[in-house]
Amino acid sequence: MKKVLVAVSGGIDSIVLLDRLVKQGWDVAVAHVHHGLREASDEEYTFVAHVAASYQVAFHGTRLHFQEGASQAHYRKARYRFFEDVMNEHGYDTLATAHHADDVLETVLIQLHRNVIEVKGIPERRTFGRGTLIRPLLRETKVQLIEYARKNELAWREDATNQEVTYLRNRIRHEIIPRLKQLWPTVVDDVYDTAKQVYAEWDRRYQSCEQWIEANVELGMKAFHVKLDEFNRLSSLERYTVARLLSRRYGVEVNEALEKLRTSQKDTGTYHLSGEWFMMKQKRVLNLVQRSAEASLHPIQIESLPAVVQFGKRTVSLSIEEGREGIPLNEITCPLTIRSLAPGDRMKLNVGTKKVSRILIDEKVERTIRPTLPLLEDASGRILAIVGVRVSDFLDKSDAICLRLMVK
């Protein structure tokens, strides 16, 4: 028999769930989280511990400590992290929560309000940590749970904050749903049935798109590549789903970038995602790439010439030759420095100066490699060259002895 950890807040829903599972012979334990937000939380913690003892099942409790003003999302994340930790430590393979059909209706209305694409309510079960999260009461209404609790003379605790309308869910619960039920008495059951069907459709779509990714996307550890023509053949919902799956796999949101690059009229493009992640379009291929950690390369000072230095993965060679090709030595103030790009860098041209960042754009240098390009600077602070891209302009090179640059 599976070992089930039951999340019990002390409210009527979770008390009914615990009573049901115990009476049905499930091997259960109780988990309770004290959020530290209300004075009543101390008494509720003790109450739930006593309830667990009355059923002769194990009790696992914790108190959260957050700074004032922490969001509901922070508390939810910490709560489920505690549940997962308890499951791992004590060998429970299933977590049971007391969500019910009224919660499905609330969730669907919230999803519609937020204009999300996947309006599908709450699943009856899903993967959670190393095990499974189940919701055994999801088909039942709040009215049915209240009737069960009263018939079985169960005791529970009411959370006073559930009556407040500060949060969107509570406003929907107290101000909108009662009116809906008056006009549409079967709304809870009807929305539950529809949401269940829609969830099944999305589940099939995700499975199908997983197969499409395996067949059409070149997957690497820190990159993926997908042909633009293949991606364009998908429907809008399929493209959204593929993007969601790839975002989960790589831990970075790619949906907006994929759509912007896909619909762009330009043959090439780069979209910065976050941190070191970029989406790129080249040769009708969409690529996720991660910028090299070389972005913060340390400057290298060159005291004498000729010289060969290693700058990240590039080997820069500086030699002295007679002729007009290169940088006139009489224009240089030593020592020289090889460094990476810095904000505000400018290079001298025949007429005035130009931002190095603008030069790199004009030369169509990929955005992902710009931070690792070597710049050659002399002691006066003048940028002599973007190595491998552009050399500063010098007016007179007649009979000059010049510095020649090579990069590998």
C-alpha beads as a LAMMPS data file, in Angstrom:
LAMMPS data file: protein, C-alpha beads

408 atoms
407 bonds

1 atom types
1 bond types

-500.0 500.0 xlo xhi
-500.0 500.0 ylo yhi
-500.0 500.0 zlo zhi

Masses

1 110.0

Atoms # bond

1 1 1 0.000 0.000 0.000
2 1 1 1.217 3.507 -0.835
3 1 1 2.304 5.756 2.012
4 1 1 0.341 9.003 1.726
5 1 1 1.231 12.353 3.288
6 1 1 -1.962 14.379 3.779
7 1 1 -1.648 18.187 3.761
8 1 1 -3.919 19.299 6.619
9 1 1 -4.458 23.000 7.319
10 1 1 -7.158 22.396 9.914
11 1 1 -9.937 23.732 7.688
12 1 1 -13.015 21.720 6.836
13 1 1 -11.740 20.506 3.454
14 1 1 -8.513 18.939 4.718
15 1 1 -10.202 17.511 7.833
16 1 1 -12.766 15.752 5.619
17 1 1 -9.961 14.442 3.393
18 1 1 -8.033 13.016 6.360
19 1 1 -11.132 11.394 7.843
20 1 1 -12.058 9.826 4.498
21 1 1 -8.610 8.365 3.846
22 1 1 -8.225 6.957 7.364
23 1 1 -11.653 5.303 7.253
24 1 1 -10.892 3.860 3.826
25 1 1 -7.777 2.177 5.258
26 1 1 -5.079 4.307 3.608
27 1 1 -1.595 4.349 5.171
28 1 1 -1.454 8.071 5.966
29 1 1 0.473 10.724 7.888
30 1 1 -0.337 14.387 8.487
31 1 1 1.679 17.425 7.386
32 1 1 0.851 20.902 8.673
33 1 1 2.474 24.268 7.975
34 1 1 2.290 27.161 10.464
35 1 1 2.624 30.279 8.301
36 1 1 3.302 32.592 11.233
37 1 1 0.865 35.223 9.940
38 1 1 -1.967 35.071 12.481
39 1 1 -2.287 34.644 16.235
40 1 1 -4.742 31.798 15.637
41 1 1 -2.017 29.832 13.813
42 1 1 -0.530 28.639 17.111
43 1 1 -3.830 27.092 18.188
44 1 1 -4.406 25.610 14.714
45 1 1 -0.988 23.925 14.818
46 1 1 -1.842 22.316 18.163
47 1 1 -5.313 21.372 16.895
48 1 1 -3.976 19.558 13.816
49 1 1 -1.357 17.743 15.914
50 1 1 -4.146 16.518 18.248
51 1 1 -6.275 15.434 15.257
52 1 1 -3.376 13.365 13.920
53 1 1 -2.926 11.785 17.362
54 1 1 -6.647 10.959 17.554
55 1 1 -6.339 9.011 14.304
56 1 1 -3.084 7.459 15.549
57 1 1 -1.094 8.654 12.519
58 1 1 2.258 10.426 12.319
59 1 1 2.349 14.237 12.460
60 1 1 4.906 16.429 10.674
61 1 1 4.744 20.155 11.328
62 1 1 6.832 23.232 10.630
63 1 1 6.691 26.993 11.040
64 1 1 7.672 29.338 8.228
65 1 1 9.676 32.488 8.846
66 1 1 9.439 35.214 6.215
67 1 1 9.952 38.955 6.365
68 1 1 6.763 40.986 6.508
69 1 1 5.238 41.508 3.081
70 1 1 6.247 38.174 1.552
71 1 1 3.898 37.158 -1.258
72 1 1 1.427 34.286 -1.244
73 1 1 3.579 32.654 -3.917
74 1 1 6.560 32.617 -1.521
75 1 1 4.491 30.900 1.157
76 1 1 3.069 28.382 -1.296
77 1 1 6.527 27.514 -2.602
78 1 1 7.881 27.060 0.934
79 1 1 4.858 24.981 1.929
80 1 1 5.281 22.522 -0.910
81 1 1 9.030 22.393 -0.397
82 1 1 8.347 21.270 3.180
83 1 1 5.937 18.593 1.954
84 1 1 8.541 17.320 -0.501
85 1 1 11.260 17.257 2.174
86 1 1 9.034 15.229 4.518
87 1 1 8.183 12.776 1.743
88 1 1 11.847 12.254 0.902
89 1 1 12.916 11.884 4.529
90 1 1 10.174 9.497 5.617
91 1 1 9.519 7.530 2.448
92 1 1 6.038 8.798 1.511
93 1 1 5.394 8.356 -2.208
94 1 1 2.154 10.337 -2.440
95 1 1 0.976 13.785 -1.313
96 1 1 -2.793 14.301 -0.941
97 1 1 -4.369 17.767 -0.906
98 1 1 -8.008 18.715 -0.302
99 1 1 -8.809 20.691 -3.462
100 1 1 -12.426 20.237 -4.558
101 1 1 -14.750 21.138 -7.440
102 1 1 -15.393 24.700 -6.192
103 1 1 -11.615 25.258 -6.301
104 1 1 -11.666 24.198 -9.959
105 1 1 -14.303 26.829 -10.741
106 1 1 -12.311 29.501 -8.904
107 1 1 -9.137 28.540 -10.746
108 1 1 -10.805 28.598 -14.172
109 1 1 -12.196 32.087 -13.478
110 1 1 -8.752 33.284 -12.350
111 1 1 -7.157 31.827 -15.487
112 1 1 -9.755 33.586 -17.660
113 1 1 -9.214 36.835 -15.751
114 1 1 -5.461 36.613 -16.336
115 1 1 -5.948 35.760 -20.020
116 1 1 -3.740 32.665 -19.870
117 1 1 -3.663 30.280 -22.824
118 1 1 -4.131 27.078 -20.818
119 1 1 -7.537 27.491 -19.156
120 1 1 -7.860 23.968 -17.768
121 1 1 -8.499 24.138 -14.024
122 1 1 -6.740 21.732 -11.655
123 1 1 -5.551 18.192 -12.455
124 1 1 -6.645 15.241 -10.301
125 1 1 -3.025 14.080 -10.074
126 1 1 0.405 15.163 -11.213
127 1 1 4.039 14.335 -10.642
128 1 1 5.410 15.842 -7.449
129 1 1 9.062 15.494 -6.443
130 1 1 9.908 11.809 -6.610
131 1 1 6.283 10.782 -6.241
132 1 1 2.734 11.874 -7.041
133 1 1 0.331 14.581 -5.865
134 1 1 -3.315 13.471 -5.747
135 1 1 -6.570 15.337 -5.089
136 1 1 -9.144 12.721 -4.018
137 1 1 -11.908 15.290 -3.359
138 1 1 -11.655 17.134 -6.660
139 1 1 -14.978 15.817 -7.999
140 1 1 -16.951 16.902 -4.923
141 1 1 -18.471 20.295 -4.203
142 1 1 -17.983 22.403 -1.101
143 1 1 -21.611 21.751 -0.126
144 1 1 -21.001 17.996 -0.175
145 1 1 -17.908 18.349 2.032
146 1 1 -19.818 20.437 4.577
147 1 1 -22.593 17.842 4.665
148 1 1 -20.049 15.062 5.228
149 1 1 -18.326 16.964 8.046
150 1 1 -21.581 17.660 9.865
151 1 1 -22.894 14.120 9.415
152 1 1 -19.678 12.666 10.855
153 1 1 -19.475 15.313 13.598
154 1 1 -16.014 16.451 12.577
155 1 1 -14.301 19.438 14.189
156 1 1 -12.328 21.964 12.142
157 1 1 -10.948 25.492 12.281
158 1 1 -12.016 28.458 10.158
159 1 1 -9.255 30.700 8.804
160 1 1 -10.572 34.247 9.222
161 1 1 -8.442 35.505 6.312
162 1 1 -10.511 33.364 3.941
163 1 1 -13.303 35.914 4.386
164 1 1 -11.118 38.853 3.357
165 1 1 -11.387 40.068 -0.239
166 1 1 -7.826 41.392 -0.526
167 1 1 -6.794 38.517 -2.751
168 1 1 -8.304 37.819 -6.169
169 1 1 -9.336 34.255 -5.303
170 1 1 -11.289 35.419 -2.249
171 1 1 -13.043 38.169 -4.235
172 1 1 -14.087 35.600 -6.845
173 1 1 -15.168 33.163 -4.110
174 1 1 -17.319 35.639 -2.162
175 1 1 -18.473 38.179 -4.736
176 1 1 -18.775 36.411 -8.092
177 1 1 -19.397 32.698 -7.555
178 1 1 -22.505 33.140 -5.313
179 1 1 -24.142 35.166 -8.105
180 1 1 -23.108 32.586 -10.691
181 1 1 -24.682 29.818 -8.641
182 1 1 -27.938 31.749 -8.410
183 1 1 -28.135 32.162 -12.176
184 1 1 -26.556 28.800 -13.018
185 1 1 -27.141 26.251 -10.221
186 1 1 -25.012 23.534 -11.875
187 1 1 -22.065 25.821 -12.644
188 1 1 -19.616 23.973 -10.349
189 1 1 -20.306 20.559 -11.884
190 1 1 -20.470 21.896 -15.443
191 1 1 -17.169 23.794 -15.236
192 1 1 -15.491 20.808 -13.565
193 1 1 -16.565 18.465 -16.399
194 1 1 -15.452 20.922 -19.084
195 1 1 -12.123 21.650 -17.377
196 1 1 -11.436 17.923 -17.076
197 1 1 -11.987 17.458 -20.819
198 1 1 -9.818 20.462 -21.688
199 1 1 -7.061 19.230 -19.372
200 1 1 -7.090 15.875 -21.165
201 1 1 -6.802 17.667 -24.524
202 1 1 -3.810 19.679 -23.294
203 1 1 -2.243 16.513 -21.911
204 1 1 -2.506 14.859 -25.336
205 1 1 -1.093 17.999 -26.981
206 1 1 1.910 18.011 -24.656
207 1 1 2.603 14.346 -25.365
208 1 1 2.354 14.924 -29.117
209 1 1 4.665 17.952 -28.963
210 1 1 7.191 15.999 -26.875
211 1 1 7.354 13.511 -29.751
212 1 1 7.664 16.361 -32.270
213 1 1 10.609 17.815 -30.336
214 1 1 12.400 14.480 -30.272
215 1 1 11.981 14.170 -34.035
216 1 1 12.642 17.769 -35.130
217 1 1 14.781 19.592 -32.549
218 1 1 18.512 19.086 -32.123
219 1 1 18.866 19.025 -28.331
220 1 1 22.145 19.763 -26.590
221 1 1 23.129 20.246 -22.972
222 1 1 23.075 24.048 -23.220
223 1 1 21.566 24.664 -26.649
224 1 1 18.872 23.583 -29.064
225 1 1 18.452 24.113 -32.813
226 1 1 15.195 23.883 -34.745
227 1 1 14.621 24.559 -38.447
228 1 1 12.377 27.580 -38.985
229 1 1 10.393 25.888 -41.748
230 1 1 9.571 22.900 -39.516
231 1 1 8.568 25.180 -36.625
232 1 1 6.315 27.251 -38.917
233 1 1 4.332 24.145 -39.911
234 1 1 2.978 23.858 -36.359
235 1 1 -0.292 25.473 -35.294
236 1 1 -0.145 28.422 -32.878
237 1 1 -1.107 26.175 -29.939
238 1 1 1.495 23.605 -30.937
239 1 1 4.202 26.302 -31.178
240 1 1 3.205 27.560 -27.728
241 1 1 3.380 24.028 -26.320
242 1 1 6.751 23.272 -27.913
243 1 1 8.097 26.531 -26.484
244 1 1 6.767 25.641 -23.032
245 1 1 8.425 22.229 -23.144
246 1 1 11.745 23.693 -24.296
247 1 1 11.543 26.409 -21.627
248 1 1 11.103 23.758 -18.933
249 1 1 13.954 21.673 -20.315
250 1 1 16.467 24.546 -20.369
251 1 1 15.148 26.622 -17.458
252 1 1 14.722 29.815 -19.489
253 1 1 11.568 31.258 -21.083
254 1 1 11.872 31.102 -24.904
255 1 1 8.275 31.559 -26.127
256 1 1 8.332 35.288 -26.876
257 1 1 11.795 35.090 -28.451
258 1 1 10.793 32.230 -30.749
259 1 1 7.708 34.116 -31.951
260 1 1 9.527 37.425 -32.525
261 1 1 12.357 35.776 -34.467
262 1 1 9.921 33.539 -36.366
263 1 1 7.820 36.473 -37.584
264 1 1 10.738 38.843 -38.216
265 1 1 11.321 39.720 -41.879
266 1 1 15.086 39.761 -41.293
267 1 1 17.173 36.703 -42.173
268 1 1 19.204 37.003 -38.972
269 1 1 18.406 38.182 -35.481
270 1 1 19.342 37.885 -31.837
271 1 1 17.050 38.065 -28.792
272 1 1 18.498 38.339 -25.280
273 1 1 16.544 36.126 -22.887
274 1 1 18.158 36.399 -19.457
275 1 1 21.629 36.140 -18.005
276 1 1 23.805 34.304 -20.515
277 1 1 20.931 32.950 -22.632
278 1 1 20.162 34.158 -26.177
279 1 1 17.839 33.088 -28.991
280 1 1 19.249 33.546 -32.483
281 1 1 18.017 33.151 -36.055
282 1 1 20.580 32.227 -38.704
283 1 1 20.221 30.469 -42.047
284 1 1 16.555 29.680 -41.297
285 1 1 17.439 27.951 -38.050
286 1 1 16.316 29.080 -34.581
287 1 1 19.022 28.509 -31.972
288 1 1 19.137 28.741 -28.204
289 1 1 22.707 29.512 -27.150
290 1 1 24.422 30.262 -23.882
291 1 1 27.063 32.962 -23.911
292 1 1 30.479 31.832 -22.812
293 1 1 31.571 32.580 -19.260
294 1 1 34.519 34.406 -20.872
295 1 1 32.439 37.586 -20.766
296 1 1 34.433 38.841 -17.783
297 1 1 37.935 38.111 -19.146
298 1 1 40.755 39.778 -17.269
299 1 1 42.861 42.387 -19.165
300 1 1 46.343 41.309 -20.323
301 1 1 49.173 43.865 -20.390
302 1 1 51.850 43.547 -23.079
303 1 1 55.206 45.054 -22.080
304 1 1 57.279 44.154 -25.148
305 1 1 56.841 43.221 -28.819
306 1 1 56.518 40.898 -30.633
307 1 1 54.157 38.903 -28.425
308 1 1 51.720 35.991 -28.470
309 1 1 49.010 35.969 -25.801
310 1 1 46.018 33.784 -24.974
311 1 1 42.785 35.724 -24.430
312 1 1 40.076 33.253 -23.467
313 1 1 39.817 30.780 -26.323
314 1 1 41.576 33.128 -28.778
315 1 1 45.287 33.278 -29.500
316 1 1 46.365 36.839 -30.380
317 1 1 49.680 37.287 -32.180
318 1 1 51.399 40.713 -32.438
319 1 1 54.354 41.043 -34.841
320 1 1 56.425 43.994 -36.175
321 1 1 56.774 44.410 -39.942
322 1 1 57.756 47.124 -42.413
323 1 1 55.022 48.357 -44.710
324 1 1 51.674 50.085 -44.717
325 1 1 49.614 47.199 -43.398
326 1 1 48.856 47.397 -39.679
327 1 1 49.253 49.997 -36.941
328 1 1 52.185 52.485 -37.180
329 1 1 54.460 51.974 -34.172
330 1 1 55.151 55.702 -33.907
331 1 1 51.446 56.233 -33.206
332 1 1 51.439 53.817 -30.254
333 1 1 52.119 54.550 -26.576
334 1 1 53.268 51.433 -24.724
335 1 1 52.490 49.309 -22.771
336 1 1 49.600 47.780 -24.691
337 1 1 46.565 46.083 -23.145
338 1 1 44.255 43.440 -24.510
339 1 1 40.838 43.564 -22.854
340 1 1 37.147 42.935 -23.491
341 1 1 34.488 45.469 -24.467
342 1 1 33.430 48.093 -21.900
343 1 1 30.430 50.465 -21.991
344 1 1 31.216 53.702 -23.830
345 1 1 34.217 52.372 -25.798
346 1 1 34.918 54.434 -28.940
347 1 1 37.354 53.990 -31.836
348 1 1 39.037 56.748 -33.878
349 1 1 38.122 56.817 -37.565
350 1 1 39.214 59.036 -40.463
351 1 1 36.508 61.461 -39.449
352 1 1 35.767 61.596 -35.728
353 1 1 35.106 58.534 -33.587
354 1 1 32.503 55.791 -33.467
355 1 1 31.167 53.594 -30.685
356 1 1 32.706 50.136 -30.706
357 1 1 29.261 48.636 -30.063
358 1 1 27.978 50.363 -33.230
359 1 1 30.931 49.066 -35.259
360 1 1 30.180 45.516 -34.122
361 1 1 26.551 45.918 -35.181
362 1 1 27.553 47.337 -38.582
363 1 1 30.014 44.483 -39.095
364 1 1 27.220 42.014 -38.212
365 1 1 29.213 40.462 -35.367
366 1 1 26.960 38.072 -33.451
367 1 1 25.754 39.535 -30.177
368 1 1 26.686 36.405 -28.248
369 1 1 30.392 36.717 -29.025
370 1 1 30.808 40.493 -28.703
371 1 1 31.643 40.388 -24.963
372 1 1 34.558 37.997 -25.623
373 1 1 36.172 39.890 -28.508
374 1 1 39.685 41.205 -27.709
375 1 1 40.248 44.970 -27.923
376 1 1 43.826 46.281 -28.285
377 1 1 44.371 49.492 -26.308
378 1 1 47.537 51.529 -25.817
379 1 1 48.718 53.364 -22.690
380 1 1 46.951 56.573 -23.738
381 1 1 43.597 54.766 -23.681
382 1 1 43.204 54.762 -27.456
383 1 1 41.562 51.635 -28.885
384 1 1 43.886 50.544 -31.668
385 1 1 41.866 47.572 -32.884
386 1 1 38.952 45.270 -32.370
387 1 1 41.073 42.214 -32.997
388 1 1 39.834 40.262 -35.990
389 1 1 37.183 42.871 -36.859
390 1 1 38.501 46.426 -37.387
391 1 1 41.695 48.469 -36.996
392 1 1 41.640 52.138 -36.061
393 1 1 42.256 54.563 -38.954
394 1 1 45.707 56.201 -39.205
395 1 1 46.208 59.017 -41.747
396 1 1 49.874 58.556 -42.682
397 1 1 51.471 55.111 -43.019
398 1 1 54.204 56.002 -45.527
399 1 1 57.463 54.211 -44.808
400 1 1 56.024 53.055 -41.522
401 1 1 57.060 50.212 -39.313
402 1 1 53.738 48.655 -38.349
403 1 1 52.316 46.327 -35.749
404 1 1 50.489 43.425 -37.379
405 1 1 47.748 41.531 -35.575
406 1 1 46.630 37.956 -36.046
407 1 1 43.998 36.076 -34.103
408 1 1 43.079 32.396 -34.001

Bonds

1 1 1 2
2 1 2 3
3 1 3 4
4 1 4 5
5 1 5 6
6 1 6 7
7 1 7 8
8 1 8 9
9 1 9 10
10 1 10 11
11 1 11 12
12 1 12 13
13 1 13 14
14 1 14 15
15 1 15 16
16 1 16 17
17 1 17 18
18 1 18 19
19 1 19 20
20 1 20 21
21 1 21 22
22 1 22 23
23 1 23 24
24 1 24 25
25 1 25 26
26 1 26 27
27 1 27 28
28 1 28 29
29 1 29 30
30 1 30 31
31 1 31 32
32 1 32 33
33 1 33 34
34 1 34 35
35 1 35 36
36 1 36 37
37 1 37 38
38 1 38 39
39 1 39 40
40 1 40 41
41 1 41 42
42 1 42 43
43 1 43 44
44 1 44 45
45 1 45 46
46 1 46 47
47 1 47 48
48 1 48 49
49 1 49 50
50 1 50 51
51 1 51 52
52 1 52 53
53 1 53 54
54 1 54 55
55 1 55 56
56 1 56 57
57 1 57 58
58 1 58 59
59 1 59 60
60 1 60 61
61 1 61 62
62 1 62 63
63 1 63 64
64 1 64 65
65 1 65 66
66 1 66 67
67 1 67 68
68 1 68 69
69 1 69 70
70 1 70 71
71 1 71 72
72 1 72 73
73 1 73 74
74 1 74 75
75 1 75 76
76 1 76 77
77 1 77 78
78 1 78 79
79 1 79 80
80 1 80 81
81 1 81 82
82 1 82 83
83 1 83 84
84 1 84 85
85 1 85 86
86 1 86 87
87 1 87 88
88 1 88 89
89 1 89 90
90 1 90 91
91 1 91 92
92 1 92 93
93 1 93 94
94 1 94 95
95 1 95 96
96 1 96 97
97 1 97 98
98 1 98 99
99 1 99 100
100 1 100 101
101 1 101 102
102 1 102 103
103 1 103 104
104 1 104 105
105 1 105 106
106 1 106 107
107 1 107 108
108 1 108 109
109 1 109 110
110 1 110 111
111 1 111 112
112 1 112 113
113 1 113 114
114 1 114 115
115 1 115 116
116 1 116 117
117 1 117 118
118 1 118 119
119 1 119 120
120 1 120 121
121 1 121 122
122 1 122 123
123 1 123 124
124 1 124 125
125 1 125 126
126 1 126 127
127 1 127 128
128 1 128 129
129 1 129 130
130 1 130 131
131 1 131 132
132 1 132 133
133 1 133 134
134 1 134 135
135 1 135 136
136 1 136 137
137 1 137 138
138 1 138 139
139 1 139 140
140 1 140 141
141 1 141 142
142 1 142 143
143 1 143 144
144 1 144 145
145 1 145 146
146 1 146 147
147 1 147 148
148 1 148 149
149 1 149 150
150 1 150 151
151 1 151 152
152 1 152 153
153 1 153 154
154 1 154 155
155 1 155 156
156 1 156 157
157 1 157 158
158 1 158 159
159 1 159 160
160 1 160 161
161 1 161 162
162 1 162 163
163 1 163 164
164 1 164 165
165 1 165 166
166 1 166 167
167 1 167 168
168 1 168 169
169 1 169 170
170 1 170 171
171 1 171 172
172 1 172 173
173 1 173 174
174 1 174 175
175 1 175 176
176 1 176 177
177 1 177 178
178 1 178 179
179 1 179 180
180 1 180 181
181 1 181 182
182 1 182 183
183 1 183 184
184 1 184 185
185 1 185 186
186 1 186 187
187 1 187 188
188 1 188 189
189 1 189 190
190 1 190 191
191 1 191 192
192 1 192 193
193 1 193 194
194 1 194 195
195 1 195 196
196 1 196 197
197 1 197 198
198 1 198 199
199 1 199 200
200 1 200 201
201 1 201 202
202 1 202 203
203 1 203 204
204 1 204 205
205 1 205 206
206 1 206 207
207 1 207 208
208 1 208 209
209 1 209 210
210 1 210 211
211 1 211 212
212 1 212 213
213 1 213 214
214 1 214 215
215 1 215 216
216 1 216 217
217 1 217 218
218 1 218 219
219 1 219 220
220 1 220 221
221 1 221 222
222 1 222 223
223 1 223 224
224 1 224 225
225 1 225 226
226 1 226 227
227 1 227 228
228 1 228 229
229 1 229 230
230 1 230 231
231 1 231 232
232 1 232 233
233 1 233 234
234 1 234 235
235 1 235 236
236 1 236 237
237 1 237 238
238 1 238 239
239 1 239 240
240 1 240 241
241 1 241 242
242 1 242 243
243 1 243 244
244 1 244 245
245 1 245 246
246 1 246 247
247 1 247 248
248 1 248 249
249 1 249 250
250 1 250 251
251 1 251 252
252 1 252 253
253 1 253 254
254 1 254 255
255 1 255 256
256 1 256 257
257 1 257 258
258 1 258 259
259 1 259 260
260 1 260 261
261 1 261 262
262 1 262 263
263 1 263 264
264 1 264 265
265 1 265 266
266 1 266 267
267 1 267 268
268 1 268 269
269 1 269 270
270 1 270 271
271 1 271 272
272 1 272 273
273 1 273 274
274 1 274 275
275 1 275 276
276 1 276 277
277 1 277 278
278 1 278 279
279 1 279 280
280 1 280 281
281 1 281 282
282 1 282 283
283 1 283 284
284 1 284 285
285 1 285 286
286 1 286 287
287 1 287 288
288 1 288 289
289 1 289 290
290 1 290 291
291 1 291 292
292 1 292 293
293 1 293 294
294 1 294 295
295 1 295 296
296 1 296 297
297 1 297 298
298 1 298 299
299 1 299 300
300 1 300 301
301 1 301 302
302 1 302 303
303 1 303 304
304 1 304 305
305 1 305 306
306 1 306 307
307 1 307 308
308 1 308 309
309 1 309 310
310 1 310 311
311 1 311 312
312 1 312 313
313 1 313 314
314 1 314 315
315 1 315 316
316 1 316 317
317 1 317 318
318 1 318 319
319 1 319 320
320 1 320 321
321 1 321 322
322 1 322 323
323 1 323 324
324 1 324 325
325 1 325 326
326 1 326 327
327 1 327 328
328 1 328 329
329 1 329 330
330 1 330 331
331 1 331 332
332 1 332 333
333 1 333 334
334 1 334 335
335 1 335 336
336 1 336 337
337 1 337 338
338 1 338 339
339 1 339 340
340 1 340 341
341 1 341 342
342 1 342 343
343 1 343 344
344 1 344 345
345 1 345 346
346 1 346 347
347 1 347 348
348 1 348 349
349 1 349 350
350 1 350 351
351 1 351 352
352 1 352 353
353 1 353 354
354 1 354 355
355 1 355 356
356 1 356 357
357 1 357 358
358 1 358 359
359 1 359 360
360 1 360 361
361 1 361 362
362 1 362 363
363 1 363 364
364 1 364 365
365 1 365 366
366 1 366 367
367 1 367 368
368 1 368 369
369 1 369 370
370 1 370 371
371 1 371 372
372 1 372 373
373 1 373 374
374 1 374 375
375 1 375 376
376 1 376 377
377 1 377 378
378 1 378 379
379 1 379 380
380 1 380 381
381 1 381 382
382 1 382 383
383 1 383 384
384 1 384 385
385 1 385 386
386 1 386 387
387 1 387 388
388 1 388 389
389 1 389 390
390 1 390 391
391 1 391 392
392 1 392 393
393 1 393 394
394 1 394 395
395 1 395 396
396 1 396 397
397 1 397 398
398 1 398 399
399 1 399 400
400 1 400 401
401 1 401 402
402 1 402 403
403 1 403 404
404 1 404 405
405 1 405 406
406 1 406 407
407 1 407 408
